[in-house]
Amino acid sequence: MAEPEIVVEHREHLWYLLAEAAQVEHLIMCQYLYASFSLKAGPEDGLTAEQAAAVARWRDLLTGIAVEEMLHLALVFNVMTAIGAAPPLSRPNFPRSSDDLPGGVQFRLLPFGTDSLTHFLYLERPEGMERTDAAGFVPMVPPREQIEHGEAISRAQDFATVGHLYRGIEQGLAALSGRFGERGLFVSPRRTQATPELFRWPQLVAVHDLATATAAINEIIEQGEGARGDWRPAHYGRFLGIWEEYTKLKEASPAFEPAFPVIPAFTRQPYDVTEQQPLLTDPLTRQVAEVFNLGYELLLQALNRFFTHTDETDEQLHTLVSAAFGLMADVLRPLGRTLPRLPAGPGHPGRTAGPTFEMYYQFGNFVPWREPAWALLSERAAILATRSADTAALPGSPAAVNDAATAAAGIAAQLLAHVPEELRHLRPSSRTGHDA
């Protein structure tokens, strides 16, 4: 089946496609992290030594691929900011069918296993490769009417694979660069860019012209789908290797279950999903899940401010990046690994929780002015620190919550240090000695 042409005749067409790419990378990343967090650890979870070693390898591979999806998101954001477009960090809640993406591009939180690996291989398949998605992933909308040349209004366009989407973006960049001139297309100052030095990612490309924009897009394609080279070291090849090893272990021991019996249960019904979703009913588990979601929200807010910053100093930009990495490593990771060990509660017998990356509202931007933006960011960090400390103090609360609370308090203190005294009204927890 021939791939539909992706049309880019205006900057807004390119902006729309890059926003779609950002949403796809964001949703894919959350899926991979959910599957990684669902994995068991060792003999204490009923695994043999051989199985535990394999599960540890799969967790490392899944986490590494998820980190690379974060890199892809940063690369897309660099291209967006270079052409003058503010990067979007909002996304729909799970499960996501085909409301605003092509019918074959759907997302759902699945534990590690046959269905999730089948789905991941489908999403990461190289251009021109035919694969069937996992059961339940059925296109819900017909193909869209193709954009006609000469249309001025942006709207959704169909793409068969992620590589197809990026190829269309790459061609659009070249076409608009030829029409506007490189300086006319890449209008933003270089200081708007996420750099490899600041983010500690050697593969991160700062975009300021057609060559660097093309390099950023090619990094995503070749690292992710391997569409223009050998796919074996790319995401598709790594998932295929996991699939083959998992299948062999499953054949040798049909009772082998590498993942906890997680269910994607939310703390409340998602505001943008009409179908009723399972809800957590265990009070402690719900509290821990809410802390995870608050940490995820703060992560998005810190990244949002970095990619839309105005007159921040180098120190302040470093603080935003440090806060983002601290939230991922010291708040989300320990809580994400803890939730699958906690009961989902009455109504879900035998099932455990999992991090659902809940979006409680349509995520937006801060105001451009630095001081009020940092005041709001610091305020939310203080709320995370307080709520996580309160949850850590509950009877039976896992040790990981206490660790996350300590990390959250430290992050809140770092952010507060850059807020003018007259704008401060919430202070971090006393865990780091920064009381009011």
C-alpha positions in Angstrom: 0.0 0.0 0.0 1.5 3.3 -1.1 2.2 5.8 1.7 0.2 9.1 1.4 2.1 12.2 0.6 2.7 14.5 3.5 2.2 18.1 2.3 4.2 21.0 3.8 3.6 24.3 2.0 3.6 26.7 5.0 5.4 27.1 8.3 2.1 26.2 10.0 1.9 22.8 8.2 5.4 22.0 9.5 4.4 23.3 13.0 1.4 21.0 13.0 3.5 17.9 12.0 6.1 18.6 14.6 3.4 19.0 17.3 2.1 15.5 16.2 5.6 14.1 16.4 6.0 15.5 19.9 2.8 13.9 21.0 3.7 10.5 19.5 7.1 10.5 21.2 5.6 11.5 24.5 2.9 8.8 24.4 5.4 6.1 23.3 7.8 7.1 26.1 5.1 6.7 28.7 4.1 3.3 27.3 7.7 2.0 27.5 8.1 3.3 31.0 4.9 1.6 32.2 6.0 -1.7 30.8 9.4 -1.3 32.3 8.0 -0.5 35.7 5.7 -3.5 35.6 8.6 -6.0 35.5 9.3 -8.1 38.6 12.8 -8.1 40.2 14.1 -11.5 41.4 13.5 -14.7 43.4 11.3 -12.8 45.9 8.9 -12.3 43.1 8.8 -16.0 42.1 11.5 -15.8 39.3 14.3 -18.3 38.8 17.9 -17.0 38.6 17.8 -17.4 34.8 14.4 -15.6 34.5 15.6 -12.8 36.9 18.7 -12.2 34.8 16.6 -11.9 31.7 14.0 -9.6 33.3 16.9 -7.4 34.5 18.2 -7.1 30.9 14.7 -6.3 29.6 14.2 -3.6 32.2 17.5 -2.0 31.2 16.7 -2.2 27.5 13.2 -0.8 28.0 14.4 2.0 30.2 17.2 2.8 27.8 14.7 3.0 24.9 12.4 5.2 26.9 15.3 7.6 27.6 16.0 7.7 23.9 12.4 8.6 23.3 13.0 11.5 25.7 15.9 12.5 23.5 13.7 12.3 20.5 11.2 14.6 22.2 14.0 17.1 22.9 15.2 16.9 19.3 11.7 17.7 18.0 11.5 20.6 20.5 14.8 21.9 19.2 13.5 21.9 15.6 10.2 23.6 16.8 11.9 26.3 18.7 14.3 26.9 15.9 11.4 27.7 13.5 9.7 29.9 16.1 7.1 27.4 17.4 6.6 26.8 21.1 6.9 23.1 21.9 3.8 21.4 23.3 4.0 19.2 26.4 0.3 18.6 26.7 -1.0 15.2 25.5 -4.2 13.2 25.8 -4.7 10.6 28.6 -4.5 6.9 28.0 -6.0 5.0 26.4 -5.8 6.9 23.1 -7.5 5.8 20.0 -7.5 7.8 16.7 -9.1 11.2 17.5 -6.2 13.3 16.4 -3.7 10.9 14.9 -4.0 8.4 12.0 -6.2 5.4 12.7 -3.3 3.0 12.9 -1.5 5.0 15.6 -3.0 4.1 19.0 -1.7 4.0 22.5 -2.5 2.0 25.6 -0.7 1.3 28.9 0.2 -2.5 28.9 2.3 -4.6 31.2 5.3 -6.3 29.8 4.3 -9.3 27.8 3.1 -10.6 24.5 0.6 -7.8 23.8 3.0 -5.0 24.7 5.9 -6.3 22.7 3.7 -6.9 19.7 2.4 -3.3 20.0 5.9 -1.9 20.4 7.2 -3.8 17.4 4.3 -2.4 15.4 5.0 1.2 16.4 8.7 1.0 15.8 8.6 -1.0 12.5 10.7 0.5 9.7 9.1 2.1 6.7 7.8 -0.4 4.2 7.6 -3.3 6.8 4.3 -4.9 7.4 3.4 -5.9 10.9 0.1 -6.5 12.7 -0.6 -4.6 15.9 -1.6 -6.3 19.2 -5.2 -7.5 19.8 -7.6 -4.6 20.5 -5.7 -2.0 18.5 -8.3 -1.6 15.7 -8.3 1.6 13.6 -11.3 3.7 14.7 -11.4 6.3 12.0 -11.2 6.1 8.2 -8.2 7.5 6.3 -8.2 11.3 6.2 -8.7 13.4 3.1 -5.3 14.4 1.9 -4.2 18.0 2.1 -4.3 19.7 -1.3 -1.4 21.7 -2.5 -2.3 25.4 -2.0 -4.2 24.8 1.3 -3.3 27.5 3.9 -5.0 25.9 6.9 -3.2 23.2 8.9 -4.9 19.9 9.6 -4.1 16.4 10.4 -2.4 14.2 7.8 -2.1 10.5 7.7 1.3 8.7 8.1 1.9 5.0 7.9 4.8 4.8 10.3 6.8 7.1 12.6 9.6 7.1 10.0 7.1 8.2 7.3 6.1 11.1 9.5 9.7 12.2 10.0 10.5 11.8 6.3 7.6 14.2 5.6 9.0 16.7 8.2 12.5 16.5 6.7 11.2 17.1 3.2 9.1 20.0 4.5 12.1 21.6 6.2 14.1 21.4 2.9 11.2 22.8 0.9 10.6 25.8 3.2 14.3 26.5 3.6 14.5 26.8 -0.1 11.5 29.1 -0.3 12.2 31.3 2.8 16.0 31.0 2.9 17.6 29.4 6.0 17.6 32.5 8.0 13.9 33.1 7.2 12.9 29.6 8.4 15.2 29.2 11.4 14.3 32.4 13.1 15.1 31.8 16.8 18.3 32.7 18.6 20.7 29.8 19.3 20.3 30.3 23.1 16.7 28.8 22.8 18.2 25.4 22.1 18.7 22.4 24.4 22.4 21.5 24.0 24.3 18.3 24.5 26.4 19.9 27.2 23.4 21.1 29.3 21.4 17.9 28.9 24.4 15.5 29.0 23.2 13.8 25.8 26.0 13.7 23.1 23.3 12.8 20.5 21.3 16.0 21.2 21.6 18.3 18.2 21.2 22.1 18.6 19.3 23.3 15.6 20.0 26.6 13.8 20.0 25.8 10.1 18.9 23.1 7.6 21.9 20.9 8.1 21.4 20.7 11.9 17.6 20.3 11.6 18.2 17.4 9.1 20.7 15.8 11.5 18.2 16.0 14.3 15.5 14.3 12.3 17.9 11.6 11.0 19.0 10.9 14.6 15.4 10.2 15.5 14.7 7.9 12.5 18.0 5.9 12.7 18.0 5.6 16.4 14.4 4.8 16.7 13.2 2.8 13.7 16.4 2.2 11.7 14.4 3.1 8.6 17.5 4.1 6.6 20.0 1.6 7.8 20.4 -1.5 9.8 17.4 -1.8 12.1 19.1 -4.4 14.3 20.7 -1.9 16.8 17.7 0.4 16.5 14.6 0.3 18.8 12.9 -2.2 16.4 15.8 -4.6 16.6 16.2 -4.4 20.3 12.5 -5.1 20.8 12.8 -8.1 18.5 15.7 -9.4 20.6 13.6 -9.1 23.7 10.6 -10.8 22.0 12.8 -13.8 20.9 14.3 -14.3 24.4 10.9 -13.9 26.1 9.3 -16.4 23.7 12.0 -19.0 24.5 11.7 -18.6 28.2 7.9 -18.8 28.0 8.1 -21.9 25.9 10.5 -23.5 28.4 8.2 -22.5 31.3 4.6 -21.7 30.3 3.9 -20.4 33.9 6.6 -17.8 33.6 5.1 -14.3 34.2 7.8 -11.6 34.2 5.4 -8.8 35.1 3.2 -7.9 38.0 -0.6 -8.1 37.4 -0.8 -4.4 36.9 -4.0 -2.6 35.8 -3.9 1.0 34.4 -6.2 2.3 37.1 -6.4 6.1 37.6 -6.8 8.2 40.6 -9.9 9.8 38.9 -11.7 9.5 35.6 -9.6 11.2 33.0 -11.2 14.5 31.9 -10.7 13.8 28.2 -11.7 10.1 28.0 -15.4 9.3 27.7 -15.2 5.5 28.3 -15.2 4.7 32.1 -11.7 3.8 33.2 -10.7 1.6 36.2 -10.0 3.7 39.3 -7.7 2.9 42.3 -9.7 2.1 45.4 -7.0 1.3 47.9 -6.4 4.6 49.8 -2.7 4.3 50.3 -2.1 3.2 46.7 -4.2 6.1 45.5 -2.1 8.5 47.5 1.2 7.2 46.2 -0.2 7.3 42.6 -1.2 10.9 43.1 2.3 11.8 44.3 3.7 10.1 41.1 1.3 12.2 39.0 2.3 15.4 40.8 6.0 14.6 40.1 5.2 14.0 36.5 3.3 17.3 36.2 6.2 19.2 37.7 8.6 17.5 35.3 6.5 18.7 32.4 6.4 22.2 33.9 10.2 22.4 34.3 10.7 21.2 30.7 8.1 23.7 29.5 9.9 26.6 31.2 13.2 25.5 29.8 12.0 25.3 26.2 10.1 28.6 26.4 12.5 30.5 28.6 13.2 34.2 28.1 15.8 36.0 30.2 17.0 33.1 32.5 20.6 33.0 33.4 22.8 30.0 32.6 22.6 29.0 36.2 18.8 29.1 36.1 18.7 27.0 32.9 21.0 24.5 34.6 18.6 24.5 37.6 15.6 23.7 35.3 17.5 20.8 33.7 18.8 19.5 37.0 15.2 19.6 38.4 13.9 17.6 35.5 16.6 14.9 35.8 16.1 14.8 39.5 12.4 14.3 39.2 12.9 11.5 36.7 15.6 9.6 38.6 14.7 10.3 42.3 10.9 10.8 42.3 9.3 9.1 39.3 11.6 6.1 39.0 11.3 4.9 42.7 7.5 5.5 42.8 7.0 3.9 39.3 8.8 0.8 40.5 6.8 0.7 43.8 3.2 1.1 42.4 3.2 -2.3 40.7 3.8 -3.9 44.2 0.7 -2.1 45.7 -2.8 -3.4 45.5 -5.2 -1.6 43.2 -7.9 -2.1 45.8 -11.4 -3.5 46.1 -13.0 -4.1 42.8 -9.7 -5.2 41.3 -9.0 -8.6 43.0 -5.4 -9.8 42.5 -4.4 -6.7 40.5 -1.8 -4.1 41.3 -1.4 -0.5 40.4 0.9 1.1 37.8 2.0 4.7 36.9 -0.7 6.0 34.5 1.0 9.4 33.9 -2.3 11.2 34.4 -3.0 14.6 32.9 -5.6 16.4 35.1 -6.2 19.3 32.7 -5.2 20.7 29.3 -1.5 21.5 30.0 -0.5 25.0 29.0 2.5 27.4 29.1 3.7 29.8 31.8 3.6 33.5 31.1 6.7 34.8 29.3 8.0 36.8 32.3 10.6 34.9 34.3 9.8 35.9 37.9 6.1 35.0 37.9 6.7 31.8 35.9 9.3 30.7 38.5 7.0 31.6 41.3 4.3 29.3 39.9 6.9 26.5 39.2 8.3 26.8 42.7 4.8 26.8 44.3 4.0 23.5 42.5 7.3 22.0 43.6 6.5 22.9 47.3 3.1 21.2 46.9 4.8 18.1 45.6 7.3 18.1 48.5 4.5 18.6 51.1 2.2 16.0 49.6 4.9 13.4 49.2 6.1 13.9 52.9 2.5 13.5 54.1 2.1 10.3 52.1 5.5 9.0 53.4 4.1 9.5 57.0 1.1 7.3 56.4 1.1 3.8 58.1 2.4 1.2 55.8 3.8 3.7 53.3 6.7 2.1 51.3 10.2 3.3 51.9 10.4 4.6 48.3 7.9 7.3 49.1 10.1 8.6 51.8 13.1 8.7 49.4 11.0 10.5 46.8 9.8 13.0 49.4 13.4 13.8 50.4 14.3 14.3 46.7 11.2 16.5 46.1 12.1 18.7 49.0 15.6 19.3 47.6 14.2 20.1 44.2 11.7 22.5 45.6 14.5 24.3 47.6 16.6 24.6 44.4 13.7 26.2 42.5 12.7 28.5 45.4 16.2 30.0 45.5 15.5 31.7 42.2 12.2 33.3 43.2 12.2 36.9 44.5 11.4 37.1 48.2 8.2 39.1 47.7 6.8 36.3 45.5 7.4 33.4 47.9 4.6 32.1 50.0 5.0 28.3 50.0 8.3 26.8 51.3 9.7 23.3 50.8 9.5 20.6 53.5 11.8 20.8 56.4 13.6 17.6 55.2 16.4 19.6 53.6 16.6 22.3 56.3 15.0 25.0 54.2 11.9 25.8 56.3 10.2 29.2 56.2 
